[in-house]
Amino acid sequence: MIRSLYIAKTGLEAQQTNLDVVTNNLANVSTNGFKKSRAVFEDLLYQNVRQPGA
């Protein structure tokens, strides 16, 4: 059961990061020179795997 909770937590964190990126893009849409960001799930997974102490 603990593993399934961890999987759910990881998915929620990835979705939160995605929402943060979209929010940042929308907030800066009128800023001169702003380049949009993009959340890539593979990068998020790698960050979670490589956390210190894991």
Phi and psi in degrees as GROMACS dihedral restraints (atoms count N, CA, C in turn):
[ dihedral_restraints ]
;  ai    aj    ak    al  type     phi  dphi    fc
    3     4     5     6     1   -61.4    20    10
    4     5     6     7     1   -39.5    20    10
    6     7     8     9     1   -62.4    20    10
    7     8     9    10     1   -41.9    20    10
    9    10    11    12     1   -65.4    20    10
   10    11    12    13     1   -35.2    20    10
   12    13    14    15     1   -67.3    20    10
   13    14    15    16     1   -38.3    20    10
   15    16    17    18     1   -64.6    20    10
   16    17    18    19     1   -41.6    20    10
   18    19    20    21     1   -62.2    20    10
   19    20    21    22     1   -43.5    20    10
   21    22    23    24     1   -63.2    20    10
   22    23    24    25     1   -42.0    20    10
   24    25    26    27     1   -61.6    20    10
   25    26    27    28     1   -43.7    20    10
   27    28    29    30     1   -62.8    20    10
   28    29    30    31     1   -42.1    20    10
   30    31    32    33     1   -63.9    20    10
   31    32    33    34     1   -41.5    20    10
   33    34    35    36     1   -65.4    20    10
   34    35    36    37     1   -39.2    20    10
   36    37    38    39     1   -65.1    20    10
   37    38    39    40     1   -38.7    20    10
   39    40    41    42     1   -65.1    20    10
   40    41    42    43     1   -41.8    20    10
   42    43    44    45     1   -66.8    20    10
   43    44    45    46     1   -37.3    20    10
   45    46    47    48     1   -64.3    20    10
   46    47    48    49     1   -41.7    20    10
   48    49    50    51     1   -62.4    20    10
   49    50    51    52     1   -41.2    20    10
   51    52    53    54     1   -61.1    20    10
   52    53    54    55     1   -44.3    20    10
   54    55    56    57     1   -63.7    20    10
   55    56    57    58     1   -39.3    20    10
   57    58    59    60     1   -61.4    20    10
   58    59    60    61     1   -41.9    20    10
   60    61    62    63     1   -66.2    20    10
   61    62    63    64     1   -45.1    20    10
   63    64    65    66     1   -62.6    20    10
   64    65    66    67     1   -42.7    20    10
   66    67    68    69     1   -61.2    20    10
   67    68    69    70     1   -43.4    20    10
   69    70    71    72     1   -63.0    20    10
   70    71    72    73     1   -41.7    20    10
   72    73    74    75     1   -62.2    20    10
   73    74    75    76     1   -43.6    20    10
   75    76    77    78     1   -67.3    20    10
   76    77    78    79     1   -38.4    20    10
   78    79    80    81     1   -67.0    20    10
   79    80    81    82     1   -27.9    20    10
   81    82    83    84     1  -108.7    20    10
   82    83    84    85     1    16.8    20    10
   84    85    86    87     1   -61.0    20    10
   85    86    87    88     1   -29.4    20    10
   87    88    89    90     1   -96.1    20    10
   88    89    90    91     1     1.2    20    10
   90    91    92    93     1   -78.5    20    10
   91    92    93    94     1   129.3    20    10
   93    94    95    96     1   -65.3    20    10
   94    95    96    97     1   132.5    20    10
   96    97    98    99     1    80.2    20    10
   97    98    99   100     1     2.9    20    10
   99   100   101   102     1   -74.6    20    10
  100   101   102   103     1   133.5    20    10
  102   103   104   105     1  -111.4    20    10
  103   104   105   106     1   131.8    20    10
  105   106   107   108     1   -64.2    20    10
  106   107   108   109     1   151.0    20    10
  108   109   110   111     1  -102.3    20    10
  109   110   111   112     1   164.6    20    10
  111   112   113   114     1  -145.9    20    10
  112   113   114   115     1   132.6    20    10
  114   115   116   117     1   -91.5    20    10
  115   116   117   118     1   124.4    20    10
  117   118   119   120     1  -109.1    20    10
  118   119   120   121     1   123.4    20    10
  120   121   122   123     1   -57.9    20    10
  121   122   123   124     1   -38.0    20    10
  123   124   125   126     1   -61.6    20    10
  124   125   126   127     1   -38.5    20    10
  126   127   128   129     1   -66.7    20    10
  127   128   129   130     1   -39.1    20    10
  129   130   131   132     1   -65.7    20    10
  130   131   132   133     1   -40.0    20    10
  132   133   134   135     1   -63.8    20    10
  133   134   135   136     1   -43.2    20    10
  135   136   137   138     1   -62.3    20    10
  136   137   138   139     1   -40.2    20    10
  138   139   140   141     1   -62.7    20    10
  139   140   141   142     1   -40.2    20    10
  141   142   143   144     1   -67.8    20    10
  142   143   144   145     1   -37.9    20    10
  144   145   146   147     1   -70.7    20    10
  145   146   147   148     1   -35.8    20    10
  147   148   149   150     1   -92.3    20    10
  148   149   150   151     1    16.0    20    10
  150   151   152   153     1   -65.9    20    10
  151   152   153   154     1   142.2    20    10
  153   154   155   156     1   -60.1    20    10
  154   155   156   157     1   139.3    20    10
  156   157   158   159     1    83.3    20    10
  157   158   159   160     1     1.6    20    10
